[in-house]
């Protein structure tokens, strides 16, 4: 979204007003659901039609006549609901037929939501919504009157809980990320990662993993994460000898993990909390161990590749010292600690995030090293960045409301669950593989949040019916909606990283799949062993964590051909086999995995001793 003179100034004012409205609503108390969600949608659609014109190729970003017309048409249905609010709350849904004006406004709302979504995130989600609408209109007995009643006049369609999550949770956390970045925390994360790992073998790659995981606490977008941290880490990796595809893959995988990295995850995590009726802190607890496994495996992949190719770290002169770094800017993590304190103290996630957001610039004033970041322009830009970052999620959630409304209205979710269960023939593994493929395909065409929402409506119930505990089923869908960002042929995080690394897209994509392979294995692990989600006694959690951790490290070693030394063909196969056996919990599989790993270790130790003896002789 480009803010330029004239229309750009107007868009900037509206964006700032959107940010301030949501901050005010959290501080005071959100209005009634339709009013709050409707205002959120109104802000989002106005900004989309103002800043993403239909004909962007005519030499500017100012809207044309058709954009102004669509802006007015998109605002009319929401404003009509506000003007006739008493009539809306007094009518009986599905019994009182919509009036002719309500029908016109309803279909107008659906059409403008689809167009605004297309402009902000592309065709995939609007096309999906149109397919569901066509199904309801032409293949069921549901009438157009009932459809528009569901989608426009109730909170089970466009103004449903998904849009409520965007309004109540996503905006404030996106604002928190923009305030943190503008106050200098991004540089702190980078310097901290450099100080910890910059000197070790393949140091720049490890810096990419660590800094992206830290930045992931304030950014729920894989592509945004790549563009912020990758600007620094990818040139460092290339300079120290990493191949361009591998450098792009490391940054893409590390940045994608930001959406699963507590304490602040992607927008879909808030949707999960809403759908499951649990506190957001509960979702954070479920996500903690899988996220650690994901990043530990990614870190190990970088280490093994660096050792195999004999890459060194950065020179001492290029690496900041940890003590001075924390002394100068360590105070900038205080807002994150305030959010965590609020969550653990029992306060709501939006209120905790609001406190953290409001603390960012005052905290930056505490030390001279960060005081220069606090300017009126920085505050203004933080507000604009926050509103801009929320637009895609807002429109995706509104459009997903169309899909969810049709599924609920037609009973398609129940039908689909029965179909999946019958096709899988009561095979959990087959159902999981179907869900994995569906999640990756959906995630290729739409953001994580709507992809997860569609999977929850169509596929997660089938997994639960086959015996998967609800948290594991939801987290499984969540993971594979995210991993599409690193899965060819459409891998947006890889595309962004490959552009920075100037590497070929397919080779970068397959490098990312190999580096992030543990991300594809971990979801199966916690389905078969829910203790990885911290469900169960501490003994179970500890045992599951140890075996899963060993499995992820062995997988990285096998795929990259190095453990304690270079691995030949049979050793790589044994390492991968050991990792795979640890997916299924049980004494037998654990023993098999340990035996395979031990065989490789013994062989590599013997090889090193022979090499040392020859060298000594």
C-alpha positions as CSV (number, residue, x, y, z in Angstrom):
1,X,0.0,0.0,0.0
2,X,1.6,3.3,-1.1
3,X,0.9,6.5,0.7
4,X,1.4,9.4,-1.7
5,X,0.1,13.0,-1.9
6,X,-3.6,13.6,-2.3
7,X,-5.4,10.3,-2.1
8,X,-2.5,8.8,-0.3
9,X,-2.9,11.4,2.4
10,X,-6.5,10.5,2.8
11,X,-5.7,6.7,2.9
12,X,-3.1,7.5,5.6
13,X,-5.6,9.3,7.7
14,X,-8.1,6.4,7.3
15,X,-5.5,3.8,8.1
16,X,-4.4,5.7,11.3
17,X,-8.1,6.0,12.3
18,X,-8.6,2.3,11.8
19,X,-5.6,1.5,14.1
20,X,-6.8,4.0,16.7
21,X,-10.3,2.7,16.6
22,X,-9.2,-0.8,17.4
23,X,-7.0,0.3,20.2
24,X,-9.8,2.3,21.6
25,X,-12.3,-0.6,21.3
26,X,-9.9,-2.9,23.2
27,X,-9.2,-0.3,25.9
28,X,-12.8,0.6,26.5
29,X,-14.8,-2.5,25.5
30,X,-15.7,-3.5,21.9
31,X,-19.1,-2.5,20.6
32,X,-21.8,-5.1,19.9
33,X,-20.5,-7.8,17.5
34,X,-22.1,-6.6,14.2
35,X,-21.1,-3.0,14.9
36,X,-17.6,-3.9,15.8
37,X,-17.0,-6.3,13.0
38,X,-18.9,-4.2,10.5
39,X,-16.7,-1.1,11.3
40,X,-13.6,-3.3,11.0
41,X,-14.8,-4.5,7.6
42,X,-15.8,-1.0,6.5
43,X,-12.3,0.3,7.3
44,X,-10.6,-2.6,5.5
45,X,-12.7,-2.4,2.3
46,X,-12.4,1.4,2.0
47,X,-8.6,1.1,2.3
48,X,-8.4,-1.7,-0.2
49,X,-10.4,0.2,-2.9
50,X,-8.4,3.4,-2.2
51,X,-5.0,1.9,-2.3
52,X,-5.2,-1.1,-4.7
53,X,-6.8,0.3,-7.9
54,X,-8.3,-1.9,-10.5
55,X,-6.0,-0.6,-13.2
56,X,-2.7,-0.4,-11.5
57,X,-0.7,-0.1,-14.7
58,X,-1.6,3.4,-15.7
59,X,1.3,5.0,-13.9
60,X,0.2,5.5,-10.4
61,X,-1.7,4.1,-7.5
62,X,-4.5,6.7,-7.4
63,X,-7.9,5.1,-7.7
64,X,-10.0,5.6,-10.8
65,X,-13.7,6.3,-11.2
66,X,-14.5,2.6,-11.0
67,X,-12.6,2.3,-7.7
68,X,-14.5,5.2,-6.1
69,X,-17.7,3.6,-7.2
70,X,-16.8,0.3,-5.7
71,X,-15.7,2.0,-2.5
72,X,-19.2,3.6,-2.2
73,X,-20.9,0.3,-3.1
74,X,-18.8,-1.6,-0.5
75,X,-19.6,1.0,2.3
76,X,-23.4,1.0,1.6
77,X,-24.3,-2.4,2.9
78,X,-22.4,-1.9,6.1
79,X,-23.8,1.6,6.7
80,X,-27.3,0.2,5.9
81,X,-26.9,-2.4,8.7
82,X,-25.8,0.4,11.1
83,X,-28.8,2.6,10.1
84,X,-31.3,-0.3,10.5
85,X,-29.7,-1.9,13.4
86,X,-32.9,-2.1,15.6
87,X,-34.7,-3.8,12.7
88,X,-31.8,-6.3,12.4
89,X,-31.7,-7.3,16.1
90,X,-35.5,-7.6,16.3
91,X,-36.0,-9.9,13.3
92,X,-35.9,-13.7,13.6
93,X,-33.3,-15.2,11.4
94,X,-34.5,-17.8,8.9
95,X,-38.1,-17.1,9.7
96,X,-38.5,-13.4,8.8
97,X,-37.7,-13.1,5.0
98,X,-35.2,-10.5,4.1
99,X,-36.8,-7.3,2.7
100,X,-36.1,-6.4,-0.9
101,X,-33.6,-3.7,0.3
102,X,-31.9,-6.2,2.6
103,X,-31.6,-8.6,-0.4
104,X,-30.0,-6.0,-2.6
105,X,-27.6,-4.9,0.1
106,X,-26.7,-8.5,1.0
107,X,-25.7,-9.5,-2.5
108,X,-23.9,-6.2,-2.9
109,X,-22.0,-7.0,0.3
110,X,-21.0,-10.4,-0.9
111,X,-19.9,-9.1,-4.3
112,X,-17.7,-6.3,-2.9
113,X,-16.2,-8.5,-0.3
114,X,-15.2,-11.0,-3.0
115,X,-13.7,-8.2,-5.1
116,X,-11.8,-6.6,-2.2
117,X,-10.4,-10.0,-1.2
118,X,-9.3,-10.6,-4.8
119,X,-7.4,-7.3,-4.8
120,X,-5.7,-7.8,-1.5
121,X,-4.7,-11.5,-1.7
122,X,-5.5,-12.8,-5.2
123,X,-8.1,-15.0,-6.8
124,X,-7.8,-18.3,-4.9
125,X,-10.1,-17.6,-1.9
126,X,-12.8,-15.6,-3.9
127,X,-12.9,-18.4,-6.4
128,X,-13.3,-20.9,-3.6
129,X,-16.2,-18.8,-2.1
130,X,-17.8,-18.6,-5.6
131,X,-17.6,-22.4,-5.9
132,X,-19.4,-22.9,-2.6
133,X,-22.0,-20.3,-3.5
134,X,-22.6,-22.1,-6.9
135,X,-22.9,-25.4,-5.0
136,X,-25.6,-23.9,-2.7
137,X,-27.5,-22.2,-5.5
138,X,-27.5,-25.0,-8.1
139,X,-27.0,-28.3,-6.2
140,X,-29.1,-27.9,-3.1
141,X,-32.6,-26.9,-2.2
142,X,-31.4,-23.8,-0.3
143,X,-33.0,-20.7,-1.7
144,X,-31.2,-17.4,-2.5
145,X,-33.3,-15.7,0.3
146,X,-32.0,-18.2,2.9
147,X,-28.4,-17.8,1.6
148,X,-28.4,-14.0,1.9
149,X,-30.1,-14.3,5.3
150,X,-27.2,-16.5,6.5
151,X,-24.4,-14.5,4.9
152,X,-25.5,-10.9,5.5
153,X,-28.1,-10.7,8.3
154,X,-26.6,-13.1,10.9
155,X,-23.3,-13.6,12.6
156,X,-22.8,-16.9,10.9
157,X,-21.6,-15.5,7.6
158,X,-19.5,-12.5,6.6
159,X,-19.9,-11.0,10.0
160,X,-19.1,-14.2,11.8
161,X,-16.5,-15.3,14.3
162,X,-13.7,-15.3,11.8
163,X,-14.1,-11.6,11.1
164,X,-14.4,-11.2,14.8
165,X,-11.0,-12.7,15.3
166,X,-9.5,-10.3,12.7
167,X,-11.2,-7.3,14.4
168,X,-10.5,-8.3,18.0
169,X,-7.1,-10.1,17.9
170,X,-5.2,-9.7,14.6
171,X,-5.2,-5.9,14.2
172,X,-3.8,-5.2,17.7
173,X,-1.0,-7.9,17.3
174,X,-0.1,-6.6,13.8
175,X,0.1,-3.1,15.4
176,X,2.3,-4.5,18.1
177,X,4.7,-5.9,15.5
178,X,4.8,-2.6,13.6
179,X,5.4,-0.6,16.9
180,X,8.1,-3.1,17.9
181,X,9.9,-2.8,14.5
182,X,9.7,1.0,14.4
183,X,11.1,1.3,18.0
184,X,14.2,-0.7,17.0
185,X,13.5,-4.3,18.2
186,X,14.3,-5.8,14.8
187,X,17.9,-4.6,15.0
188,X,18.1,-6.0,18.6
189,X,17.0,-9.4,17.4
190,X,19.6,-9.4,14.6
191,X,22.4,-8.3,16.8
192,X,21.5,-10.8,19.5
193,X,21.5,-13.7,17.0
194,X,24.8,-12.5,15.5
195,X,26.4,-12.4,19.0
196,X,25.2,-15.9,19.9
197,X,25.9,-17.8,16.7
198,X,27.8,-15.6,14.2
199,X,31.3,-17.1,15.0
200,X,30.3,-20.8,14.8
201,X,30.5,-23.0,11.7
202,X,28.0,-21.6,9.2
203,X,27.3,-18.8,11.6
204,X,25.2,-16.6,9.2
205,X,22.8,-19.5,8.5
206,X,22.3,-20.0,12.2
207,X,21.8,-16.2,12.6
208,X,19.0,-16.5,10.0
209,X,17.4,-19.3,12.0
210,X,17.6,-17.5,15.3
211,X,16.8,-14.0,14.2
212,X,13.8,-15.2,12.1
213,X,12.4,-17.1,15.1
214,X,12.7,-14.0,17.3
215,X,11.2,-11.8,14.7
216,X,8.5,-14.3,14.3
217,X,7.3,-13.3,17.8
218,X,6.2,-9.9,16.3
219,X,5.4,-10.9,12.7
220,X,2.8,-13.4,11.6
221,X,3.8,-13.2,7.9
222,X,6.5,-15.5,6.4
223,X,7.1,-13.2,3.4
224,X,7.4,-10.1,5.7
225,X,9.8,-12.0,7.9
226,X,11.9,-12.9,4.8
227,X,12.0,-9.3,3.6
228,X,13.1,-7.9,7.0
229,X,15.6,-10.4,8.2
230,X,16.7,-11.8,4.8
231,X,18.0,-8.4,3.7
232,X,20.9,-9.0,6.2
233,X,21.2,-12.7,6.6
234,X,21.1,-13.9,3.0
235,X,24.1,-11.7,1.9
236,X,26.0,-12.9,4.9
237,X,25.3,-16.5,4.1
238,X,26.4,-16.0,0.4
239,X,29.6,-14.2,1.5
240,X,30.7,-17.1,3.8
241,X,30.2,-19.7,1.1
242,X,26.6,-21.0,1.3
243,X,25.1,-21.9,-2.0
244,X,22.4,-19.4,-3.1
245,X,19.6,-22.0,-3.1
246,X,20.5,-23.2,0.3
247,X,20.7,-19.6,1.7
248,X,17.3,-18.9,0.3
249,X,15.9,-22.1,1.7
250,X,17.3,-21.4,5.2
251,X,15.7,-18.0,5.3
252,X,12.4,-19.2,3.9
253,X,12.1,-22.1,6.4
254,X,13.2,-20.0,9.4
255,X,10.8,-17.1,8.4
256,X,7.9,-19.5,7.8
257,X,8.3,-20.9,11.3
258,X,7.4,-17.5,12.7
259,X,3.7,-18.3,12.4
260,X,4.1,-21.3,14.8
261,X,6.5,-19.6,17.2
262,X,5.1,-18.6,20.6
263,X,4.3,-16.3,22.3
264,X,2.9,-14.4,19.3
265,X,1.9,-16.6,16.4
266,X,0.1,-16.1,13.2
267,X,-3.5,-14.9,12.9
268,X,-4.8,-18.5,12.4
269,X,-3.7,-19.3,16.0
270,X,-6.3,-16.8,17.3
271,X,-8.9,-18.3,15.0
272,X,-8.0,-21.7,16.5
273,X,-8.5,-20.4,20.1
274,X,-11.9,-19.0,19.0
275,X,-13.0,-22.2,17.3
276,X,-12.0,-24.4,20.2
277,X,-13.3,-22.1,22.9
278,X,-10.0,-22.0,24.7
279,X,-7.7,-19.2,25.9
280,X,-5.0,-18.1,23.5
281,X,-2.4,-19.0,26.1
282,X,-3.6,-22.7,25.8
283,X,-2.8,-22.6,22.0
284,X,0.6,-21.2,22.9
285,X,1.2,-24.1,25.2
286,X,0.2,-26.6,22.6
287,X,2.5,-25.0,20.0
288,X,5.6,-24.6,22.2
289,X,7.3,-28.0,21.8
290,X,6.5,-28.5,18.1
291,X,7.9,-25.0,17.4
292,X,11.1,-25.8,19.3
293,X,11.5,-29.1,17.4
294,X,10.9,-27.2,14.1
295,X,13.6,-24.7,14.8
296,X,16.0,-27.2,16.4
297,X,15.9,-29.3,13.2
298,X,16.4,-26.2,11.0
299,X,19.3,-25.1,13.1
300,X,20.8,-28.6,12.9
301,X,20.3,-28.7,9.1
302,X,22.4,-25.5,8.8
303,X,25.1,-26.9,11.1
304,X,25.4,-30.2,9.3
305,X,25.5,-28.5,5.9
306,X,28.2,-26.1,7.1
307,X,30.3,-28.9,8.6
308,X,29.9,-31.1,5.5
309,X,31.0,-28.2,3.2
310,X,33.6,-26.9,5.7
311,X,32.1,-23.4,6.0
312,X,33.5,-21.0,8.6
313,X,31.7,-18.4,10.7
314,X,32.0,-14.6,10.6
315,X,35.2,-12.8,11.7
316,X,35.2,-11.4,15.2
317,X,35.2,-7.8,13.8
318,X,31.8,-8.5,12.2
319,X,30.1,-10.0,15.3
320,X,28.7,-7.7,18.0
321,X,29.4,-8.7,21.6
322,X,26.5,-10.1,23.5
323,X,27.0,-8.2,26.7
324,X,27.2,-4.7,25.1
325,X,24.3,-5.6,22.8
326,X,22.0,-6.5,25.7
327,X,23.2,-3.6,27.8
328,X,22.5,-1.1,25.0
329,X,19.1,-2.4,23.7
330,X,18.0,-5.3,25.9
331,X,15.3,-3.1,27.4
332,X,13.4,-3.2,24.1
333,X,12.1,-6.7,24.9
334,X,10.1,-5.3,27.8
335,X,6.9,-5.0,25.7
336,X,7.0,-8.7,24.9
337,X,7.5,-9.4,28.6
338,X,4.5,-7.3,29.4
339,X,2.4,-9.3,27.0
340,X,3.5,-12.5,28.5
341,X,2.9,-11.2,32.0
342,X,-0.6,-10.2,31.0
343,X,-1.4,-13.5,29.5
344,X,-0.1,-15.5,32.5
345,X,-1.8,-13.0,34.8
346,X,-5.2,-14.0,33.3
347,X,-5.8,-10.9,31.2
348,X,-7.1,-11.2,27.7
349,X,-4.7,-11.5,24.7
350,X,-6.0,-8.2,23.1
351,X,-5.6,-6.2,26.3
352,X,-2.2,-7.7,26.9
353,X,-1.2,-6.8,23.3
354,X,-2.5,-3.3,23.7
355,X,-0.4,-2.7,26.8
356,X,2.7,-4.1,25.0
357,X,1.9,-1.8,22.0
358,X,1.5,1.3,24.0
359,X,4.7,0.5,25.9
360,X,7.0,0.2,22.8
361,X,7.9,3.8,22.3
362,X,8.1,4.8,26.0
363,X,10.4,1.9,26.6
364,X,12.6,3.0,23.6
365,X,12.9,6.4,25.4
366,X,14.6,4.7,28.4
367,X,18.1,4.5,26.8
368,X,20.0,6.9,24.5
369,X,20.8,4.0,22.1
370,X,17.1,3.7,21.1
371,X,15.8,7.2,21.9
372,X,16.4,8.3,18.3
373,X,13.8,5.8,17.1
374,X,11.1,7.8,18.9
375,X,9.7,10.5,16.6
376,X,6.2,11.6,15.6
377,X,7.0,10.2,12.1
378,X,7.9,6.8,13.5
379,X,4.6,6.6,15.5
380,X,2.6,7.7,12.5
381,X,4.3,5.1,10.3
382,X,3.8,2.4,12.9
383,X,0.0,3.1,12.9
384,X,0.0,3.0,9.1
385,X,2.0,-0.2,8.9
386,X,-0.3,-1.8,11.4
387,X,-3.4,-1.0,9.4
388,X,-1.8,-2.0,6.2
389,X,-0.7,-5.3,7.6
390,X,-4.2,-6.1,8.8
391,X,-6.0,-5.6,5.4
392,X,-5.2,-9.0,3.9
393,X,-6.3,-10.9,7.0
394,X,-9.4,-8.8,7.4
395,X,-10.6,-9.5,3.8
396,X,-9.6,-13.1,4.0
397,X,-11.6,-13.6,7.2
398,X,-14.7,-11.8,5.7
399,X,-14.5,-13.9,2.5
400,X,-13.9,-17.1,4.5
401,X,-17.1,-16.2,6.3
402,X,-18.9,-16.8,3.0
403,X,-17.4,-20.3,2.8
404,X,-18.2,-21.1,6.4
405,X,-21.8,-19.8,6.1
406,X,-22.5,-22.0,3.1
407,X,-20.9,-25.1,4.8
408,X,-23.1,-24.6,7.9
409,X,-26.2,-23.9,5.8
410,X,-25.9,-26.9,3.5
411,X,-24.5,-29.4,5.9
412,X,-21.5,-29.9,3.6
413,X,-19.1,-30.3,6.5
414,X,-20.9,-33.4,7.7
415,X,-21.1,-34.8,4.1
416,X,-17.4,-34.2,3.6
417,X,-16.5,-35.8,6.9
418,X,-18.3,-38.9,5.9
419,X,-16.7,-39.0,2.5
420,X,-13.2,-38.6,4.0
421,X,-13.8,-41.3,6.6
422,X,-15.1,-43.7,3.9
423,X,-12.3,-43.0,1.5
424,X,-9.7,-43.4,4.3
425,X,-11.5,-46.7,5.2
426,X,-10.8,-46.0,8.9
427,X,-7.0,-45.6,8.2
428,X,-5.8,-42.7,10.2
429,X,-2.6,-42.4,8.3
430,X,-4.4,-42.2,5.0
431,X,-6.7,-39.5,6.4
432,X,-3.7,-37.6,7.7
433,X,-2.0,-37.7,4.3
434,X,-5.2,-36.5,2.6
435,X,-5.4,-33.6,5.1
436,X,-1.7,-32.8,4.6
437,X,-2.1,-32.6,0.8
438,X,-5.3,-30.5,1.1
439,X,-3.6,-28.1,3.5
440,X,-0.6,-27.6,1.2
441,X,-2.8,-27.1,-1.8
442,X,-5.2,-24.7,0.0
443,X,-2.2,-22.8,1.5
444,X,-0.6,-22.4,-2.0
445,X,-3.6,-20.3,-3.1
446,X,-4.6,-18.4,0.0
447,X,-3.2,-17.1,3.3
448,X,-2.8,-19.4,6.3
449,X,-5.9,-18.2,8.1
450,X,-8.6,-19.0,5.4
451,X,-6.8,-22.2,4.5
452,X,-6.9,-23.3,8.1
453,X,-10.6,-22.2,8.4
454,X,-11.6,-24.3,5.3
455,X,-9.7,-27.3,6.7
456,X,-11.4,-27.0,10.1
457,X,-14.8,-27.0,8.4
458,X,-14.1,-29.9,6.1
459,X,-11.3,-32.1,7.2
460,X,-10.6,-31.7,11.0
461,X,-13.9,-33.3,12.0
462,X,-12.9,-36.4,10.0
463,X,-9.6,-36.7,11.9
464,X,-11.4,-36.3,15.2
465,X,-13.9,-39.0,14.2
466,X,-10.9,-41.3,13.5
467,X,-9.7,-40.8,17.1
468,X,-7.3,-37.8,16.9
469,X,-7.6,-35.6,20.0
470,X,-9.0,-32.2,19.0
471,X,-5.9,-30.0,19.8
472,X,-3.7,-32.4,17.7
473,X,-6.2,-32.3,14.8
474,X,-6.4,-28.5,14.8
475,X,-2.6,-28.1,15.1
476,X,-2.1,-30.7,12.2
477,X,-4.3,-28.6,9.9
478,X,-2.6,-25.4,11.2
479,X,0.9,-26.7,10.3
480,X,0.1,-27.8,6.8
481,X,-1.7,-24.6,6.0
482,X,1.6,-22.8,6.9
483,X,4.0,-25.2,5.3
484,X,2.7,-24.4,1.8
485,X,4.9,-21.3,2.0
486,X,8.0,-23.5,1.5
487,X,6.4,-26.2,-0.7
488,X,6.9,-26.0,-4.5
489,X,5.4,-25.1,-6.9
490,X,3.8,-22.2,-5.2
491,X,6.0,-21.3,-2.2
492,X,5.7,-17.6,-1.5
493,X,8.4,-17.4,1.2
494,X,10.8,-19.2,-1.1
495,X,10.0,-16.8,-3.9
496,X,10.8,-13.8,-1.7
497,X,14.1,-15.4,-0.4
498,X,15.2,-16.6,-3.9
499,X,14.8,-13.0,-5.1
500,X,17.1,-11.8,-2.4
501,X,19.6,-14.6,-3.0
502,X,19.3,-14.4,-6.8
503,X,18.8,-18.1,-7.0
504,X,16.7,-20.4,-9.2
505,X,13.2,-20.9,-7.8
506,X,12.9,-24.7,-8.1
507,X,16.3,-25.4,-6.6
508,X,15.6,-23.0,-3.7
509,X,12.2,-24.6,-3.2
510,X,13.6,-28.1,-2.9
511,X,16.4,-26.9,-0.6
512,X,13.7,-25.4,1.6
513,X,11.8,-28.7,1.7
514,X,14.9,-30.6,2.7
515,X,15.8,-28.0,5.4
516,X,12.3,-27.9,6.7
517,X,11.6,-31.6,6.4
518,X,11.1,-31.9,10.2
519,X,8.1,-29.5,9.8
520,X,6.4,-32.1,7.7
521,X,7.2,-34.9,10.2
522,X,6.4,-33.1,13.5
523,X,2.6,-32.9,12.9
524,X,2.4,-36.7,12.5
525,X,4.5,-37.0,15.7
526,X,2.1,-35.0,17.8
527,X,-1.0,-36.7,16.3
528,X,0.4,-40.1,17.3
529,X,1.8,-38.8,20.6
530,X,-0.2,-35.8,22.0
531,X,2.3,-35.5,24.8
532,X,4.2,-33.3,22.3
533,X,1.4,-30.8,22.8
534,X,2.0,-31.0,26.5
535,X,-1.1,-33.1,26.9
536,X,-0.6,-35.8,29.6
537,X,1.8,-36.3,32.5
538,X,5.3,-34.8,32.7
539,X,6.9,-38.2,32.2
540,X,5.1,-38.7,28.9
541,X,5.9,-35.1,27.8
542,X,9.6,-35.6,28.6
543,X,9.8,-39.0,26.9
544,X,8.0,-37.7,23.8
545,X,10.2,-34.6,23.6
546,X,13.4,-36.6,23.8
547,X,12.5,-39.1,21.2
548,X,11.0,-36.5,18.9
549,X,14.0,-34.2,19.3
550,X,16.4,-37.1,18.5
551,X,14.3,-38.0,15.5
552,X,14.4,-34.4,14.1
553,X,18.2,-34.2,14.5
554,X,18.7,-37.6,12.9
555,X,16.5,-36.5,10.0
556,X,18.5,-33.4,9.4
557,X,21.7,-35.3,9.6
558,X,20.5,-38.0,7.1
559,X,19.2,-35.5,4.6
560,X,22.3,-33.3,4.7
561,X,24.8,-36.2,4.9
562,X,26.7,-35.4,8.1
563,X,26.5,-36.4,11.8
564,X,29.9,-36.6,13.5
565,X,31.5,-36.8,10.0
566,X,30.4,-37.1,6.4
567,X,27.8,-39.8,6.0
568,X,27.9,-42.3,3.1
569,X,24.8,-43.7,1.3
570,X,23.9,-46.5,3.8
571,X,24.5,-44.2,6.8
572,X,22.2,-41.5,5.4
573,X,19.5,-44.1,4.8
574,X,19.9,-45.4,8.3
575,X,19.7,-42.0,9.8
576,X,16.5,-41.2,7.9
577,X,15.1,-44.6,8.9
578,X,15.9,-44.0,12.5
579,X,14.1,-40.6,12.3
580,X,11.0,-42.1,10.7
581,X,10.7,-44.9,13.3
582,X,10.5,-42.3,16.1
583,X,7.3,-40.8,14.6
584,X,5.3,-43.7,16.0
585,X,5.6,-43.8,19.8
586,X,6.3,-47.2,21.4
587,X,9.1,-49.2,22.8
588,X,9.7,-51.3,19.7
589,X,10.0,-48.3,17.3
590,X,12.2,-46.4,19.8
591,X,14.6,-49.4,20.1
592,X,14.8,-49.8,16.3
593,X,15.5,-46.1,15.9
594,X,18.2,-46.2,18.6
595,X,19.8,-49.2,17.0
596,X,20.0,-47.6,13.6
597,X,21.4,-44.4,15.0
598,X,23.9,-46.4,17.1
599,X,25.1,-48.3,14.0
600,X,25.8,-45.0,12.2
601,X,27.6,-43.5,15.2
602,X,29.8,-46.5,15.7
603,X,30.7,-46.5,12.0
604,X,31.5,-42.8,12.0
605,X,33.6,-43.0,15.2
606,X,35.6,-45.8,13.7
607,X,36.2,-43.9,10.5
608,X,37.4,-40.8,12.5
609,X,39.8,-43.0,14.5
610,X,41.2,-44.5,11.4
611,X,41.6,-41.1,9.8
612,X,43.3,-39.8,13.0
613,X,45.6,-42.8,13.1
614,X,46.6,-42.3,9.5
615,X,47.1,-38.6,10.1
616,X,49.2,-39.3,13.2
617,X,51.3,-41.9,11.3
